[in-house]
Amino acid sequence: MSFADIYFFENPFKSFCGLSKHTLGISKAFDKKELSLGGIVFVNKNYVERIIEKPIKNNKGYRWNGLALFSRSDVTNLSEFLKASPSNPREGDFFEYLRKDKKVNFSFLECSDFINVNRPENLMVASLYRFSEVKNEPKILSLASDTRRLILNKI
């Protein structure tokens, strides 16, 4: 599974080839502020320990980048989860449900940084990063990072 609103700095899909089911893609935070926005994965050695979709402050997790491998047999679990959940549950809550209630062990794969394009300013930052890549221009990359940090600190 991959969300369509994610701009990845590097192609993460190649790394998922050949992996077994039940793997989540994670990324280190660009800025600590990102860790207080939700969508956080806590890991212990080789396994996912917790998946938290709600924003929490002062944590030391990783950002979940919206990538997930899971089994076709989990379709039944998804139906059960949706029936038992309030309307419009968050996607990460399904994986926490599998982990906690269905005792599914998730491994993780650390991927490059990413931008979750939820708002126009996120699209602008993702476009700046892409422009810096196409032009191979460090000044544009610096502008993209500075703009990203400025937007994060305005939230």
Contact map, one row per residue, 1 for C-alpha under 8 A:
11100000000000000000000000000000000000000000000000000000000000000111100000000000000000000000000000000000000000000000000000000000000000000000000000000000000
11110000000000000000000000000000000000000000000000000000000000000111000000000000000000000000000000000000000000000000000000000000000000000000000000000000000
11111100000000000000000000000000000000000000000000000000000000000110000000000000000000000000000000000000000000000000000000000000000000000000000000000000000
01111100000000000000000000000000000000000000000000000000000000000000000000000000000000000000000000000000000000000000000000000000000000000000000000000000000
00111110000000000000000000000000000000000000000000000000000000000000000000000000000000000000000000000000000000000001110000000000000000000000000000000000000
00111111000000000000000000000000000000000000000000000000000000001100000000000000000000000000000000000000000000000111100000000000000000000000000000000000000
00001111100000000000000000000000000000000000000000000000000000000000000000000000000000000000000000000000000000000111100000000100000000000000000000000000000
00000111111100000000000000000000000000000000000000000000000000000000000000000000000000000000000000000000000000011110000000000000000000000000000000000000000
00000011111000000000000000000000000000000000000000000000000000000000000000000000000000000000000000000000000000011100000000000000100000000000000000000000000
00000001111100000000000000000000000000000000000000000000000000000000000000000000000000000000000000000000000000011000000000000000000000000000000000000000000
00000001111111000000000000000000000000000000000000000000000000000000000000000000000000000000000000000000000000010000000000000000000000000000000000000000000
00000001011111110000000000000000000000000000000000000000000000000000000000000000000000000000000000000000000000110000000000000000000000000000000000000000000
00000000001111111000000000000000000000000000000000000000000000000000000000000000000000000000000000000000000000000000000000000000000000000000000000000000000
00000000001111111000000000000000000000000000000000000000000000000000000000000000000000000000000000000000000000000000000000000000000000000000000000000000000
00000000000111111000000000000000000000000000000000000000000000000000000000000000000000000000000000000000000010000000000000000000000000000000000000000000000
00000000000111111110000000000000000000000000000000000000000000000000000000000000000000000000000000000000000010000000000000000000000000000000000000000000000
00000000000011111110000000000000000000000000000000000000000000000000000000000000000000000000000000000000000000000000000000000000000000000000000000000000000
00000000000000011111000000000000000000000000000000000000000000000000000000000000000000000000000000000000000000000000000000000000000000000000000000000000000
00000000000000011111101000000000000000000000000000000000000000000000000000000000000000000000000000000000000000000000000000000000000000000000000000000000000
00000000000000000111111000000000000000000000000000000000000000000000100000000000000000000000000000000000000000000000000000000000000000000000000000000000000
00000000000000000011111000000000000000000000000000000000000000000000111000000000000000000000000000000000000000000000000000000000000000000000000000000000000
00000000000000000001111100000000000000000000000000000000000000000001111000000000000000000000000000000001111000000000000000000000000000000000000000000000000
00000000000000000011111110000000000000000000000000000000000000000001110000000000000000000000000000000000011110000000000000000000000000000000000000000000000
00000000000000000000011111000000000000000000000000000000000000010111100000000000000000000000000000000000011110000000000000000000000000000000000000000000000
00000000000000000000001111100000000000000000000000000000000000011111000000000000000000000000000000000000000111100000000000000000000000000000000000000000000
00000000000000000000000111110000000000001000000000000000000001111010000000000000000000000000000000000000000111100000000000000000000000000000000000000000000
00000000000000000000000011111000000000000000000000000000000001111000000000000000000000000000000000000000000001111100000000000000000000000000000000000000000
00000000000000000000000001111100000000000000000000000000000001100000000000000000000000000000000000000000000001011000000000000000000000000000000000000000000
00000000000000000000000000111111011000000000000000000000000001100000000000000000000000000000000000000000000000001000000000000000000000000000000000000000000
00000000000000000000000000011111010000000000000000000000000000000000000000000000000000000000000000000000000000001000000000000000000000000000000000000000000
00000000000000000000000000001111111000000000000000000000000000000000000000000000000000000000000000000000000000000000000000000000000000000000000000001000000
00000000000000000000000000001111111100000000000000000000000000000000000000000000000000000000000000000000000000000000000000000000000000000000000000000000000
00000000000000000000000000000011111110000000000000000000000000000000000000000000000000000000000000000000000000000000000000000000000000000000000000000001100
00000000000000000000000000001111111111000000000000000000000000100000000000000000000000000000000000000000000000000000000000000000000000000000000000000001000
00000000000000000000000000001011111111010000000000000011111111100000000000000000000000000000000000000000000000000000000000000000000000000000000000000000000
00000000000000000000000000000001111111000000000000000011111000000000000000000000000000000000000000000000000000000000000000000000000000000000000000000000000
00000000000000000000000000000000111111100000000000000111000000000000000000000000000000000000000000000000000000000000000000000000000000000000000000000000000
00000000000000000000000000000000011111110000000000011111000000000000000000000000000000000000000000000000000000000000000000000000000000000000000000000000000
00000000000000000000000000000000000011111000000000111110000000110000000000000000000000000001000000000000000000000000000000000000000000000000000000000000000
00000000000000000000000000000000001001111100000000111000000011110000000000000000000000000000000000000000000000000000000000000000000000000000000000000000000
00000000000000000000000001000000000000111110000111110000000011110000000000000000000000000000000000000000000000000000000000000000000000000000000000000000000
00000000000000000000000000000000000000011111000111100000000111000000000000000000000000000000000000000000000000000000000000000000000000000000000000000000000
00000000000000000000000000000000000000001111111111000000000010000000000000000000000000000000000000000000000000000000000000000000000000000000000000000000000
00000000000000000000000000000000000000000111111110000000000000000000000000000000000000000000000000000000000000000000000000000000000000000000000000000000000
00000000000000000000000000000000000000000011111000000000000000000000000000000000000000000000000000000000000000000000000000000000000000000000000000000000000
00000000000000000000000000000000000000000011111100000000000000000000000000000000000000000000000000000000001100000000000000000000000000000000000000000000000
00000000000000000000000000000000000000000011111110000000000000000000000000000000000000000000000000000000111100000000000000000000000000000000000000000000000
00000000000000000000000000000000000000001111011111100000000000000000000000000000000000000000000000000000111100000000000000000000000000000000000000000000000
00000000000000000000000000000000000000001111001111100000000000000000000000000000000000000000000000000000000000000000000000000000000000000000000000000000000
00000000000000000000000000000000000000001110000111110000000000000000000000000000000000000000000100100000000000000000000000000000000000000000000000000000000
00000000000000000000000000000000000000111100000111111000000000000000000000000000000000000001101100000000000000000000000000000000000000000000000000000000000
00000000000000000000000000000000000001111000000001111110000000000000000000000000000000000001100100000000000000000000000000000000000000000000000000000000000
00000000000000000000000000000000000001110000000000111110000000000000000000000000000000000101100000000000000000000000000000000000000000000000000000000000000
00000000000000000000000000000000000011100000000000011111000000000000000000000000000000000000000000000000000000000000000000000000000000000000000000000000000
00000000000000000000000000000000001111100000000000011111100000000000000000000000000000000000000000000000000000000000000000000000000000000000000000000000000
00000000000000000000000000000000001111000000000000000111111000000000000000000000000000000000000000000000000000000000000000000000000000000000000000000000000
00000000000000000000000000000000001100000000000000000011111000000000000000000000000000000000000000000000000000000000000000000000000000000000000000000000000
00000000000000000000000000000000001100000000000000000001111100000000000000000000000000000000000000000000000000000000000000000000000000000000000000000000000
00000000000000000000000000000000001100000000000000000001111110000000000000000000000000000000000000000000000000000000000000000000000000000000000000000000000
00000000000000000000000000000000001000000100000000000000011111000000000000000000000000000000000000000000000000000000000000000000000000000000000000000000000
00000000000000000000000000000000001000011110000000000000001111100000000000000000000000000000000000000000000000000000000000000000000000000000000000000000000
00000000000000000000000001111000001000011100000000000000000111110000000000000000000000000000000000000000000000000000000000000000000000000000000000000000000
00000000000000000000000001111000011000111000000000000000000011111000000000000000000000000000000000000000000000000000000000000000000000000000000000000000000
00000000000000000000000111100000000000111000000000000000000001111110000000000000000000000000000000000000000000000000000000000000000000000000000000000000000
00000100000000000000000011100000000000000000000000000000000000111110000000000000000000000000000000000000000000000101000000000000000000000000000000000000000
11100100000000000000000110000000000000000000000000000000000000011111000000000000000000000000000000000000000000000000000000000000000000000000000000000000000
11100000000000000000000111000000000000000000000000000000000000011111100000000000000000000000000000000000000000000000000000000000000000000000000000000000000
11000000000000000000011110000000000000000000000000000000000000000111110000000000000000000000000000000000000000000000000000000000000000000000000000000000000
10000000000000000001111100000000000000000000000000000000000000000011111000000000000000000000000000000000000000000000000000000000000000000000000000000000000
00000000000000000000111000000000000000000000000000000000000000000001111101000000000000000000000000000000000000000000000000000000000000000000000000000000000
00000000000000000000110000000000000000000000000000000000000000000000111111100000000000000000000000000000000000000000000000000000000000000000000000000000000
00000000000000000000000000000000000000000000000000000000000000000000011111100000000000000000000000000000000000000000000000000000000000000000000000000000000
00000000000000000000000000000000000000000000000000000000000000000000001111111000000000000000000000000000000000000000000000000000000000000000000000000000000
00000000000000000000000000000000000000000000000000000000000000000000011111111100000000000000000000000000000000000000000000000000000000000000000000000000000
00000000000000000000000000000000000000000000000000000000000000000000001111111110000000000000000000000000000000000000000000000000000000000000000000000000000
00000000000000000000000000000000000000000000000000000000000000000000000011111111000000000000000000000000000000000000000000000000000000000000000000000000000
00000000000000000000000000000000000000000000000000000000000000000000000011111111100000000000000001000000000000000000000000000000000000000000000000000000000
00000000000000000000000000000000000000000000000000000000000000000000000001111111110000000000010000000000000000000000000000000000000000000000000000000000000
00000000000000000000000000000000000000000000000000000000000000000000000000111111111000000000000000000000000000000000000000000000000000000000000000000000000
00000000000000000000000000000000000000000000000000000000000000000000000000011111111100000000000000000000000000000000000000000000000000000000000000000000000
00000000000000000000000000000000000000000000000000000000000000000000000000001111111110000000010010000000000000000000000000000000000000000000000000000000000
00000000000000000000000000000000000000000000000000000000000000000000000000000111111111001000000000000000000000000000000000000000000000000000000000000000000
00000000000000000000000000000000000000000000000000000000000000000000000000000011111110000000000000000000000000000000000000000000000000000000000000000000000
00000000000000000000000000000000000000000000000000000000000000000000000000000001111111000000000000000000000000000000000000000000000000000000000000000000000
00000000000000000000000000000000000000000000000000000000000000000000000000000000111111101000000000000000000000000000000000000000000000000000000000000000000
00000000000000000000000000000000000000000000000000000000000000000000000000000000010111111000000000000000000000000000000000000000000000000000000000000000000
00000000000000000000000000000000000000000000000000000000000000000000000000000000000011111000000000000000000000000000000000000000000000000000000000000000000
00000000000000000000000000000000000000000000000000000000000000000000000000000000000001111100000000000000000000000000000000000000000000000000000000000000000
00000000000000000000000000000000000000000000000000000000000000000000000000000000010011111110100000000000000000000000000000000000000000000000000000000000000
00000000000000000000000000000000000000000000000000001000000000000000000000000000000000011111110000000000000000000000000000000000000000000000000000000000000
00000000000000000000000000000000000000000000000000000000000000000000000000000000000000001111111000000000000000000000000000000000000000000000000000000000000
00000000000000000000000000000000000000100000000000111000000000000000000000000000000000000111111100000000000000000000000000000000000000000000000000000000000
00000000000000000000000000000000000000000000000000111000000000000000000000000000000000001111111110000000000000000000000000000000000000000000000000000000000
00000000000000000000000000000000000000000000000000000000000000000000000000000100100000000111111111000000000000000000000000000000000000000000000000000000000
00000000000000000000000000000000000000000000000000100000000000000000000000000000000000000011111111100000000000000000000000000000000000000000000000000000000
00000000000000000000000000000000000000000000000001110000000000000000000000000000000000000001111111111000000000000000000000000000000000000000000000000000000
00000000000000000000000000000000000000000000000000000000000000000000000000000000100000000000111111111100000000000000000000000000000000000000000000000000000
00000000000000000000000000000000000000000000000000000000000000000000000000001000000000000000011111111111000000000000000000000000000000000000000000000000000
00000000000000000000000000000000000000000000000001000000000000000000000000000000000000000000001111111111110000000000000000000000000000000000000000000000000
00000000000000000000000000000000000000000000000000000000000000000000000000000000000000000000000111111111000000000000000000000000000000000000000000000000000
00000000000000000000000000000000000000000000000000000000000000000000000000000000000000000000000111111110000000000000000000000000000000000000000000000000000
00000000000000000000000000000000000000000000000000000000000000000000000000000000000000000000000011111111000000000000000000000000000000000000000000000000000
00000000000000000000000000000000000000000000000000000000000000000000000000000000000000000000000001111111100000000000000000000000000000000000000000000000000
00000000000000000000010000000000000000000000000000000000000000000000000000000000000000000000000001110111110000000000000000000000000000000000000000000000000
00000000000000000000010000000000000000000000001100000000000000000000000000000000000000000000000000100011111000000000000000000000000000000000000000000000000
00000000000000000000011100000000000000000000001100000000000000000000000000000000000000000000000000100001111100000000000000000000000000000000000000000000000
00000000000000000000011100000000000000000000011100000000000000000000000000000000000000000000000000000000111110000000000000000000000000000000000000000000000
00000000000000000000001111000000000000000000011100000000000000000000000000000000000000000000000000000000011111000000000000000000000000000000000000000000000
00000000000000110000001111000000000000000000000000000000000000000000000000000000000000000000000000000000001111100000000000000000000000000000000000000000000
00000000000000000000000011110000000000000000000000000000000000000000000000000000000000000000000000000000000111110000000000000000000000000000000000000000000
00000000000100000000000011100000000000000000000000000000000000000000000000000000000000000000000000000000000011111000000000000000000000000000000000000000000
00000001111100000000000000110000000000000000000000000000000000000000000000000000000000000000000000000000000001111100000000000000000000000000000000000000000
00000001110000000000000000111100000000000000000000000000000000000000000000000000000000000000000000000000000000111110000000000000000000000000000000000000000
00000111100000000000000000100000000000000000000000000000000000001000000000000000000000000000000000000000000000011111000000000000000000000000000000000000000
00000111000000000000000000000000000000000000000000000000000000000000000000000000000000000000000000000000000000001111100001001100000000000000000000000000000
00001110000000000000000000000000000000000000000000000000000000001000000000000000000000000000000000000000000000000111110001000000000000000000000000000000000
00001110000000000000000000000000000000000000000000000000000000000000000000000000000000000000000000000000000000000011111101100100000000000000000000000000000
00001000000000000000000000000000000000000000000000000000000000000000000000000000000000000000000000000000000000000001111101100000000000000000000000000000000
00000000000000000000000000000000000000000000000000000000000000000000000000000000000000000000000000000000000000000000111111100000000000000000000000000000000
00000000000000000000000000000000000000000000000000000000000000000000000000000000000000000000000000000000000000000000111111110000000000000000000000000000000
00000000000000000000000000000000000000000000000000000000000000000000000000000000000000000000000000000000000000000000001111111000000000000000000000000010000
00000000000000000000000000000000000000000000000000000000000000000000000000000000000000000000000000000000000000000011111111111100000000000000000000010000000
00000000000000000000000000000000000000000000000000000000000000000000000000000000000000000000000000000000000000000000111111111110000000000000000000000000000
00000000000000000000000000000000000000000000000000000000000000000000000000000000000000000000000000000000000000000000000111111111000000000000000000000000000
00000000000000000000000000000000000000000000000000000000000000000000000000000000000000000000000000000000000000000010000011111111100000000000000110110000000
00000010000000000000000000000000000000000000000000000000000000000000000000000000000000000000000000000000000000000010100001111111110000000000000100000000000
00000000000000000000000000000000000000000000000000000000000000000000000000000000000000000000000000000000000000000000000000111111111000000000000000000000000
00000000000000000000000000000000000000000000000000000000000000000000000000000000000000000000000000000000000000000000000000011111111100000001101100000000000
00000000100000000000000000000000000000000000000000000000000000000000000000000000000000000000000000000000000000000000000000001111111110000001100110000000000
00000000000000000000000000000000000000000000000000000000000000000000000000000000000000000000000000000000000000000000000000000111111111000000000000000000000
00000000000000000000000000000000000000000000000000000000000000000000000000000000000000000000000000000000000000000000000000000011111111100001000000000000000
00000000000000000000000000000000000000000000000000000000000000000000000000000000000000000000000000000000000000000000000000000001111111111111100000000000000
00000000000000000000000000000000000000000000000000000000000000000000000000000000000000000000000000000000000000000000000000000000111111111000100000000000000
00000000000000000000000000000000000000000000000000000000000000000000000000000000000000000000000000000000000000000000000000000000011111110000000000000000000
00000000000000000000000000000000000000000000000000000000000000000000000000000000000000000000000000000000000000000000000000000000001111111000000000000000000
00000000000000000000000000000000000000000000000000000000000000000000000000000000000000000000000000000000000000000000000000000000000111111100000000000000000
00000000000000000000000000000000000000000000000000000000000000000000000000000000000000000000000000000000000000000000000000000000000110111111100000000000000
00000000000000000000000000000000000000000000000000000000000000000000000000000000000000000000000000000000000000000000000000000000000100011111110000000000000
00000000000000000000000000000000000000000000000000000000000000000000000000000000000000000000000000000000000000000000000000000000000100001111111000000000000
00000000000000000000000000000000000000000000000000000000000000000000000000000000000000000000000000000000000000000000000000000001101100001111111100000000000
00000000000000000000000000000000000000000000000000000000000000000000000000000000000000000000000000000000000000000000000000000001100110001111111110000000000
00000000000000000000000000000000000000000000000000000000000000000000000000000000000000000000000000000000000000000000000000000000000000000111111111000000000
00000000000000000000000000000000000000000000000000000000000000000000000000000000000000000000000000000000000000000000000000000001000000000011111111100000000
00000000000000000000000000000000000000000000000000000000000000000000000000000000000000000000000000000000000000000000000000001101100000000001111111110000000
00000000000000000000000000000000000000000000000000000000000000000000000000000000000000000000000000000000000000000000000000001000100000000000111111111000000
00000000000000000000000000000000000000000000000000000000000000000000000000000000000000000000000000000000000000000000000000000000000000000000011111111100000
00000000000000000000000000000000000000000000000000000000000000000000000000000000000000000000000000000000000000000000000000001000000000000000001111111110000
00000000000000000000000000000000000000000000000000000000000000000000000000000000000000000000000000000000000000000000000001001000000000000000000111111111000
00000000000000000000000000000010000000000000000000000000000000000000000000000000000000000000000000000000000000000000000000000000000000000000000011111111100
00000000000000000000000000000000000000000000000000000000000000000000000000000000000000000000000000000000000000000000000000000000000000000000000001111111110
00000000000000000000000000000000000000000000000000000000000000000000000000000000000000000000000000000000000000000000000010000000000000000000000000111111111
00000000000000000000000000000000110000000000000000000000000000000000000000000000000000000000000000000000000000000000000000000000000000000000000000011111111
00000000000000000000000000000000100000000000000000000000000000000000000000000000000000000000000000000000000000000000000000000000000000000000000000001111111
00000000000000000000000000000000000000000000000000000000000000000000000000000000000000000000000000000000000000000000000000000000000000000000000000000111111
00000000000000000000000000000000000000000000000000000000000000000000000000000000000000000000000000000000000000000000000000000000000000000000000000000011111
